[in-house]
Amino acid sequence: MTSGTGSSTDPATGLVTGSDDTSGAAPPDRPRLLRDASLSAVLAGLVAVVVSYSGPLAIVLTAARAGHLDTAQTGSWVWAISLGSGLTCLGLSLWTRMPVITAWSTPGAALLVTGLGAYSYPEAIGAFLVTGVAITVAGLTGVFGRLIRRVPAAVVSAMLAGILFPFGVGVFTSLKTAPLVAGSVLLAYLLAKRWLPRYAVLAALAVGVVCAAADSRLDVHLDGIEFARPVLTAPHFSAASLIGVAVPLAIATLASQNAPGMAVLTASGYRPDDRLLIGTTGAVSTLLAPFGSHAVNLAAITAAICTGPEAHRDPRRRYVAGVACGVFYLLIGVFGATLVVFFAGLPKELVAAVAGVALLGALSGGLTGAVQDAEDREAALVTFLATASGVTLFGIGSAFWGLVLGMGAHLVLAYRRRAATA
């Protein structure tokens, strides 16, 4: 559909994709990706990867130790989830022209910390394979998407705000243990936001790294470059591992990762195709399961870094952040443990502060969307508080419970309003 001004609507995102005004635009013969590329979008992809490898990867490594995996098996696991995340980020972002950010299932890895040691490694591989198939079916059939689309926009925005709230707070809690690092990140971000808004996160990251080095908080020791070596393991299927690993892993991945991931894209103004996104990540998870990948899914926290205004002021060009994120994932997958050591050496206060300032725009958007509709404000508040609480029940994270409780509040209040007007 086109308008009289020469603009058109992107069928995938629902965003305006063209305009007669081409002043300052790149020459039309350049590939679209190069025309749309920007330093801020590439940086957003880099920050997303830094956050992924500085926090959630530690849970994977803990689960590997709990499952008594050897170094080769652990390295293959890291390679598989990095490759899966990179391929899906890169491919889906280019295909949809949306910043589709994927990652490995963090709640799933947390679940494996306590459950993996009870089964052999081939049994775990079999459970990972079944999990991937289950997620693929849930995505391709559209069952998952139909459930998500019934959620009011205010509840979705509130869930997003609740997910991001601890990261915003993390900027200030980091001041207690590393005032120089966290304070410099916040100050650099605010100053750059005033004069160089597109490069505010870059300035915050650069200044933070310099201050971390000056404060002797960088602990990066690289003894050499080592390439990853994938290990193929034949799956073994047992009723115990399917019940104890596959079922809770599939539920945790769909509820705690894919649902918030879809919500992040929706709250940012995109119209994601749930069958394509969930089906693709499930299929990639299935293919990489024999190499150790427990699950690849839509990301929520890191996605908010790439879908917000900090990535680019034009939503049509933020897909570049997803492409960059995918490239960085693939690089880390190739070099495996070498770059993991690098990311692990960054102080947690630096990562928390940079992630926090990078998510301020997305947090603001989530809070705004949560309170716009007066009729859904109370349901949105319930969603926000439950999600921000961080409560975990039955191995499923707070984002899912915030969604469930918010929908419950919405249905109760909507029934009350209908009864009052009857």
N, C-alpha and C positions, 0 to 999 in steps of 0.2 A: 504494500500500500504506500502510495506517495502523496505528498502534500504539495500545495502550490508553491512552496518555497524551495522545492527540489530535494527535500528531505525524505527519507524512507524509514520504515520500521523494520528492524532486524527480526525475523521470525523466530530466532532462537532466544534472544534476550528480551525482546519487547522494547528495546531502547532505540532511539533515533540514531540512524547510522549514516546519514549523509546530509550535506548542505550545499547550497550554491556558493557559500562564502568559502573560497579557497585561499584567502590571503594568508601567507605564511606557511602554507601547506607544502609538503615535500612533492617533488615532481611525480606525476602520475605513473611514470614508467618504473618506478621503484617498487619492489615487492611490498605487499601490504604490511608484513611483519616489520620490515625496516622503517616504513613510514610511521608506524604506530609505536615503535620502540622509544623508550625514555629511560633515563637513569633512575628516576624515582620508582618505576615499575620493576626494573631489574633489581634494585635495592630491596624492594618489598619482597621479592622472591628469595633473595639472599637471607634477609632477616627471618623469614618463615622457616627456612632450612636450618639456620642457626638455632632457632627456638626448638625445632624438632630434635636435633641431635644433642642439644645441651640438657634436655629434660627427659622426654619420653624414651629416648634410647637407653637411658640408665635402667628403666624398668625392664626392657627387653634383655639387657645383659644380666640383670638380677634373676629373671626367669630362666635364662640359660644356665646360670649357676645352680639354681634350684632343681633344674632337670638333669643335672650332671652331664651337660653337653661338653664335648672337648673343644679345643680352640678352632679346629677346622669346621665343626658343625656350627659353632657360634658365628664364625666369620661368614659362613654360607647364609645363615639366617639374616645377618645384617645386609649382606649383598642382595638377597632376595627381596627384602622389604624396601630397600633403597631403589632397586631396579623397578619394582612394581609401582612404587610411588612416582618415580621419575617418568616412566612411560605413560602412565595415566594422566599425570599433570600435563605433560607436553602434548600428548595426543588429543586429550579432551579439550584442552584450552584452545588449541589450534582449530579443532573441528567445530566447536560451539561459539568461538569468539567470546567466551566468558572466562573469568579467572577461576578455573576449576582446580582447586587445591586438594590433593589427596595425601594420605599418610598411612602409616600402619596403625592398627587398632591399639590405642593405649590402654583402655579398659580391658581389652582382651589380653594384653601382655600382663597387666596387673593380676588378672584372674589366673594366668599361668604360673605366676610366682608361687602360689600355694597349691596348684593342681598338677603341674607338669611332672613333679618328682614321683608321682604315684604310677606313672606309665612309662613304658619303654619309648625310646625315640621314634621307632617305626610306628608305634601306636599313635603317638602325637601327630606324626605326619599324616596318618590316615584320618585323624580327627580334623586336621587343618584342611584336608582335601574335601571332606564332607561339608565343612563350614563354608568353603568357597562355593560349592555347588548350591547349597541352601540360599546363600545371599544372591547368587546369580538368578535363581528361580524367583525369589521374592522381588527382585528388580525387574526382570524381563516380563513377568506376568502383570506388573502394574499394581499389585496388591499394596505394596509399601507406599507408592505414590498416592493412591486413592485415600489412604488413611491420613497422610500428611496434609493433603489439600483441604481436609475438613477443619483444620486448625485455623482460628481467626488470626488475622495479621497482627493484632496487638499482642496476642499470646506468643506468637513467633518472635516478635521484636523483643518482648520481655525475656524470653528464653535466651536470646542472643546477648542481651544486656547482662543477664545473670551469669552467663558463661564468661564474659569479658571482665566483669566487675573485679574479681580477685587479681587480675593482671593489672588493672588500673591502680588498685590499692598497692600492688607489689612495688610500684615506683617509690612509694613513700615508706613502706616497711623496710626497703633496702637501705634507706637513709640511716637506719639504726646501726647496721653492721658494716656498711661501707659508705659513709657520708660523702667522701670525695668522689667516688665513682658514680653513685646514684645521683648526687647533687649536680655533678657536672653534666650528666646525661640530660637531666630535666632542664637545666639552665640553657644548655646548648640547643635543645629542642625549641624552647620558647623564643630564644633570640632568633634562631633561623626561621621559625614560623612567622616571625614579624617581618623579616626582610627577604628570606629565601624559602618560602613555604614548601616548594616542591622538593627541596633537599633537606628538610628539617630532620628526618630520621637519619639520613646519611651523616649530617653534622653531629647528631647525638651519638651515633655509633662510633664515629672517628674520635670525637673528644673523649668518649667513655673508654675506648681502648688505650688511648694515650694516658689517661689518668689512672687506669688499672695498672699499666706498666710502671708509672711513677710511684704508685702505692704498693708495688711489689705483689700484685694480686694475679698476675698472669702466670700460669703454670703449664706452659706448652713445651713439651720435650719430644722432638721428632728425631728418631735414630736413623730413619731411612724411609724410602718409598717402597711400599709393599702392595702388590696387586691382590685383589680378592680372588679366591679360588672356590667356586661353587661346588657343593657336595650333593650329589643326587642320592636320595634315600628312598628305597621301595616302601610304600605304605603298608601298614598292617592294620586291619580293622577288627576292633573288639567292641562288644556292647558296652563295656565299662568306660572305655575312652570316648565313645560316641556320646554317652549320657553325661559323663563327667567333664568333657572338654568341648566337644562339637556343639552341643545344644546351648550351654551358657555362653560360649564364644560367639556364636551366630547372633544370639539375642543381644548381647552386650554391644557387638559391632553395629547392628542395625539401629538399636535404640539410643546408644550413647555416642555414636559417631556419625552414622549416616543421617539420622534425623536432624541433629544440630547442623550438620554440614549443608543439608538442603535448606534449612532455615536461614543460614548465613547468606546464601546466594539469593534467596527470596527477599530477605530483608534489605538487601543491597540493590533491589530493583530489577533483578534478573528473573527469567522464567525458565528454570532448569528442567530438562527432560529427565524425570526420575528413572525411566526405563533404561535410557542410554547410560546415565551416570552410574546407577547402582548395578545394572547388569554388567557394564564394562569392568568396574572394580572387582565385582565378584568373579568374573571370568579370569581376570589376571591373577587374582588370589588363588584360584584353582590351579592355573598353570604353574605357578611358582611354589605351590605347597610342597612338592617333593624336594625342594631345595631349602625348606625351612620357613617359608613365609606363613605366618599364622593368619593374617588378614590385611588386605589393603582396602581402604575406605575413604569416603569424603572426610576432609578435615574440617574442624570448626574454628579453633583458636587461630591456627596459622592461616586459615582461609580468610578470616576477618582482617588480617594484615594486608592481604592482597586484593580484597574486594572493596576496601574503603577509599576515601579520598586521598589518603597518604600515598597510595600506589600511583594514582593519576587523577586529576580533577575531572577528566572525561571518562565516564564509565565504559565507553566503547573501546578504550585503549588499555583497560586494566588487564585484559587477557594476557598481555605481555608478561605480567607478573607471574601468571601460571606457567607460561612457557619457560621463563627464567628459573622458576622454582624446580621445574622438571629437569632442566639441564644441570642444575646444581646437585640434585638428587642423584642423577646418573654419574656425575663426576665422583661423588662420594662412594657410590656403589662400586665403581671401578677400582678406586684406591682403598676401599674397605677400611681396615683398622687404622691406617695412617691418618686419614682426615678425622676419624672418630676421636683419636687421641687429641687432635688439635682442638676440636670443639669442646671436648671434655676439660681442656685446660683453661677455658674462659671462666672467669668468676661468675658464680650464680647471680650475684647482685647486678652485674653488667647485663647479663641476659634478661633478667627480670625487668630492669629499668628500660632497656631498649624495646623490649616487647610491649611494656606498658605504654610508652609514649606512642609507639606505632599503632596501638589499638585505640587511642583516645577518640579518633574520628568515628570508628565503628561503634564504640560504646555510646558516644553521643547520639548517633543515629538510632541505635537500639532503644535508648531511653525515650527519645522523641517519639518513635513509632509506638511505644508501649502506652503512652498517655494521650495520644491524639484522639482516640475514640472514647468518648465519655462512658458509653455503655459497657465497654470491656476493660475499664481501668482497674477495677477490683480484681478481676480474673488475671489481668496482666501483672498486678502487684503480687498476687499469690505465686504466679509463675516465676517472677523475678526473685522473690525471697527464697523460694524452694531451690531454685537453680543456684543462686549465689551461696546458699548454705553449704554446698559441697557434700551433702548427705549421700551415702551409698547404701542401697538396700538390695540384698540378694545378688550382689556383684554387679549391679547396674547403677550407673552414675547419676548425679543430681540433675543433669540436663533432661534426662528422660522423665524423672519424677516431677520436675518442674512442669514439663509438658502435660503429664497426666493430671496433676493436681490443678493446673491452670485450666485445662479443658473441663475438669469436673466442676470447678467454680463457675466457668462460663455457662455450662449446661444448667446448673442450679439457678443462677441468676437470670438466665434467659427464660427459664420456666416460670420464675417468680414474676417477671415482667409481663409475660403472656397471661398469667393468671390475674394480675392486677388490672389488665386492660380488657379482660373478657367480660 
